[in-house]
Amino acid sequence: MLRNATSTVFTGMKHIFTRPICSRPRVGVNGFGRIGKCLTRLSFENNVDIVAINQPFVDVKSIADSLKYDTVHGPFGEKIEVHDQKLRIKGHDMKVFHEENPEKIKWSDLLVDYVIDATGKYTEKDQAMKHVKAGAKKVIISAPSKDAPMFVRGVNFDVYDQSMKVVSNSSCTTNCAALVIKVIHDGFNVQSCLLTTTHAMTASQPLHDGLKNRSGPFNIIPSTTGAAKAVGKVIPQLNGKVKGDAARVPVLDVSLLKLYINVGNEVTVETITNEIKCRAESDLNGVLSYTDQKLVSSDLIGSTFSAIVDLNQIEVMGKMVAIGVWYDNEIGYSTRVLDLLKHMAVIDRERK
């Protein structure tokens, strides 16, 4: 069964871990794709007020329908009304903009504190700063960034500084990999690591073959991942010691990470398992989980954890450790974006 210190089950979009914060920041979401939609659904259970959504070329009624119904995660449990250019959910209004240029989004009119850029387009600091020019105070990029500080909950939230205007929540795979690798590094001194993620298909894999991308539903597609390099950024001691690749497979959600780790001394399956259980039930409660059941990917849809270690997929040979880790690359990642936002709000409020 899935385990952490407080819960053994989850259902659909139900959020398991909620951390109270000092205030409810006013948030804008730029981009209403998979992550933008998940963020919006989850915000109602996370003390986050999304006051505006920006999505060009899509009318407000279509955005409402997209939020209400989802093939992977099922229907949204709240009533959604459309009034003028606003969505109304549980008496809460969200203004909908349709701007192509982030600098033209009227965040200032709505006193937006934080913008979550979920487009995957504005991943560099100078690009993301367009939201600040439009009136937002700070920006969280829901993708890896070349030059913005990257954060992973359970790994390096403590280095966030109030002076940072643009930050990145890294990637779904990095949130999974860095968390588990840090647990092993803390306990057994990681020397090097190879990783492979068998990743659910995304919008970049079309139905039919394209000029650049092959058909997602009919192929296992070898790919690359920036997660290995990103792990070295969020865990500086391991910079240059982690390499990896990826394969995209024909499932809509939930991915499987395989870690092949060299540690400093010989270990056993039992010592690795005990370390993972201990951390999942203590300081990483709500972020790291584990299961002793023989699950498949669809069993994990809706998981809010960054990483669910499959205890059946732990193997040891001397100093070499192999670990299989599940993660919902949509809901788990979106939950971490909101966790980062709430953490920033607490730290930023302390300055006042």
N, C-alpha and C positions, 0 to 999 in steps of 0.2 A: 504494500500500500504506500501511497504518498505520505511523507511524514515531514512535519516540522514541529516546533514546540507548541503550536496553538491549534493546528488544524490538519486533518488528514484527507479532506476532500475539497473539490471545487466544482462549481456547476456553471457552464457557459461563461458569461461575462462577469460573474460574481467576483468582486475584489476581496481578497483575503486579508491583505495587510494594509491598514490605514494608520498613518502617523499623524496625530494632531499637530497643527501649526499655529503660529501666533496670529496670523491674519489670513484673509482669503484674497490672494492676489487677483487682479483683473488681467485676464489672459486673452490674447488673440492667437488664432491658428491660421497659418498660411499654408494652404494646400489641403485638399479634402480627399486624399486617396486612402489607402489602407490604414496608414498610421494616423492620419488626421481624423478619420472616422472612429477608430478605436479610442483615441485620446478623448474625443468628445463624449463618447458613451461612458468611459471610465471616470470622467471628470465629476460626474454627479455623486460618486461615492468616495471622492478623494479631496474634498474641501477646496476645490479649484473652481473658480468662476470663469468660464469661457464666455466672453462678452461679444466676441466677433470672430467670424470665419471669412477668409478670403479665398475664393476659387473662381478664376476667370472662365468664361465661356460656358458656364453651367448655371441655369436659372435656379432660384431659391426653392421651387417646388421639387426639382430633381434632387437637390441636395437633401431636402427633407426625406424624400423617398429612399435615398441611398443610406441615410442614417437609420431609418426605421427597419429596413430589411437587409439581411446579409446572408449570403449562401453559406459562409463558414460558421459564423457565430450566431446565426438565428436572428429572430426579430428583437428589436430593442423593446425593453419592457415599459417604456414611458410613452405617453401620448405626445405627439408632435403636432403643433399648430403652426400655420404660416400666416403672418400678418405683415402686409407690405413687404419690406425686405428683411424681415426678421423671422427667426425660428423661436417658438415659445414652447418650453419644456418645463413642467412643474412650476409654472409661473415665472420662469426665468427667460429673459429675452437674449437672443444672440443675433446681432446685426450681421448681415451677409453682404460682403463686398465682392466685386468682380474685376479687380484691377490686375493687369499684367505686370505692371511695374510696382515693386514693393514701396517705392518712395511716394506713390500716390495713394496708398491705403491710409485712410484717415484714423489711424490708431489714436492720435492725439484727441480727437473728438470724444472718444470713449474712455479716456484716461487709462489706456492699457499700460500695465506694468511690464509684463513679459510677453514676448511673441515666441511661439513655437513654430519654427519653419520646418514644415513637413513635406516640402516639395522635392527635396533631394537635389535642388538646383543651386541654391545659395549656400554652399558649404564652406566658403572662405570668409574670413572676417570682414574684409571690405565689402563683400556682397551682402552679408547679413546685416551690416551696419546701416543698410538702406532702411531697415525697419526702425532703427533708432532715429534716423533723419525724419521719418514719418511720425515720430512721436512716442514710440515705445521706449521704455527705460533699458531693457535688456533683451537678448535674443538667445534662445536655445535651439541649436541645430539638431534635428533628429536624424543625423547621419554622421559618419566620420568626417573630420576636417583636417586639412593640411596644416593650418596655422592657428586655429582656435584651441584653447585648452580642452582636453577631452576628459570626461568623467565616467566612472563606473561605480555604481553603488556597491558597498562592501569592499571596495578596493582603494579609492582615493578621494572620496567626497571631502575629506578633511583638508585638502589643499585648495578648496574653493576660496576665493578672495573677493571681497565686496567691490574691488576695483575692476573686476572683469565684466566687460559689457557683452561679449559674445562668447558662448561656450558650446561645446558639443557633447551630446550624450553617447557619442561613439556609435557603434552598430549593435544589432541584436546578437550577432555572433561574438563580438568582443565582450559584451556584457556577460555572456555565458562563459566564454573561454577564460577571460581574465579572472573572474570570480573563482573558478575551480582551480586554475593554475596557482593563484595566490594562496589558496588553502593548502595545496600540496607544497608550495614553496615555504610557507610559514612552518610547516611541520617537518619537511624532509629535504629542504634545500635543492630546488630545481636547478639542474645543470644545463638542460636543453629540452626543447619540446617540438615535436611535429604535430600538426593538427590537420584534420580533414572534416569539413562540414558537409553533410548530405542535406542540402537546403531545399526547402519548399520553393516551387516556382514563384516568380514575382511578375510584375507587369512587363519586365524586360524580355520575358519569354512569350512570344506570340502564339496564337493558335496554329497558324500556318507558318512555314518557313518564310523568313524575310531575307533581305539582302545581307543583314549583319547577324541576325539571331535565328536560331533554328526553333522548330516547333516545340513548345514546352510540354504539352500533354502526351507527346509520343516519343520522347527521348530522355535518356540520362545525359545531361550536358556538362562535360568538364568545364570548370570555371576557375576563377581566382577569388581570393578573399583578402581584404585589407586587415582582417582581424589579427593576424599574426604580428604585423608591424605595429598595430594599435596597442596590442598587449604590452609591447616594449615601451610605449609612451605612458601608459597608466601605471606600469610597474617598471620604473627605470632600471632596477637591478637586473631585469631580464631583457633589456634592450639588445637586440641582435641574437638572442638565444632561442627565439621562437620563429618557426617557419610553418607555412601551411598552404592548403589549396581547398578547392570546393567542387561539388557537383550539384547541379540543379536537377531535381527529380519531379515527376508528375503528381505532386500532392499540393493542395492549396495552402496548407498551413502546418506548422510544427516541423522542426528540423532536428537532426541528430549530429552532435559533435563527437568526434573521436579524438582523444588526446593520447599521444605516445610520449611519455615523459621520462627523462633520465634524472634520477635523484642522487643525492650525495652518498647514501649508504644503502645496503640491501634492506628491503622491506618485504612485508607479506600482504596478502589480500586483507587479512584481518586488521592490520595496523592502518592501512589506507582507509578501509571502510569505517573504522572507529573514528578516525580523524574527521571524515566527512560528516558522519552522524553527529559528532560533538559540536562541530561548527554550525550545522544546520539547526541544531536545537538550542543554540546559545546566541552568539553575537550576529549570526547571519540568518536568524529566524525571519521567515517571510520573504527571503531573497533566494536562499539555497534550500533545496529539498532533495529527497532521495526516495527511491521506490525499490521494493524487493519483488514486485509483481512483474510478470512478463508482458509488458505493454507494447502496443503499436502506436504509431504517430497520432492517429485520430483520438486515442484515449487521452491525449494531453492537450487537446484543443481547449482553450480558455484558461490555461494555467498562467497565473500572474507571477510565477517565480522566474528569476533570471536563468536558473539551471536546475534541472532535476536529474541527479545522478542515478543511473540505472545500476544497482548493485550487482545485477546479473552480468554486467558488461565490464567488470573489473578483473584484469588479469595482471599477474606479476611474474617477472623473470629476473631475479637478482635485483639490479638497480633500475630495471626498466618497468614502467607502469603503464598499462593501457586502461583508459576509462571512457565509457560511453555516457554521454550527457544529452538529455532531451531539452528542448526549449521551444515555447510558442513564440515564434519570431514576430508575431503581431501584438498579441495581448501582453505577453511578458515584457517585451520591449517598451510598449506604450506606457505600461505601469511604471517602468523605470524612468521614463521621461518626466512623468508627473512627480515621481519621488525627487528627482533632481530639482525640479521647479520649486517644490515645497521646501527642500533644503536651502535653496538660494533665498527664498522668501524669509526664512528664519534668520539666516546670517545677515541678509541685507537690512532686516528690521532692527537687528542689534545695534547697527550703526546710528540709528536715529535717536 
